Amino acid sequence: MLIIREAQFEVFRRQMDRALIVRLTGLLREEFPDRFSDPEEARKQAELTVREADKAAIESPDSIMELARLIIRFGNDLEGFPDPAWAAAILAHTQLDGDLKIEFLRQRLEEPIETSDEED
């Protein structure tokens, strides 16, 4: 029986994170060339995104890239999100799948903004 110890698993995870950061850096520079003309800035953004994805248990590369887009658009803590407390609660939720978290955030952005029309 093969047993992978926690320390070995951590080495694998760090290697996967490094590969993801490299890929994400390239995608950020490609998708946001004006914002990330400096490769070092793109790498820093990719590292920040991977850390946030780890905290939120978001694992798929597509969802991590979408998280990067959201962070770029709304701020590191999504403070510019239409409902930042709700977004933070979704990301912190321990029972939701990571892809589902991103889908919920996307859906919230697509909802029409309610306005109250006062009739005089």
Secondary structure, 3 states (H helix, E strand, C coil): CCCCCHHHHHHHHHHHHHHHHHHHHHHHHHHCCCCCCCHHHHHHHHHHHHHHHHHCCCCCHHHHHHHHHHHHHHCCCCCCCCCHHHHHHHHHCCCCCHHHHHHHHHHHHHCCCCCCCCCC
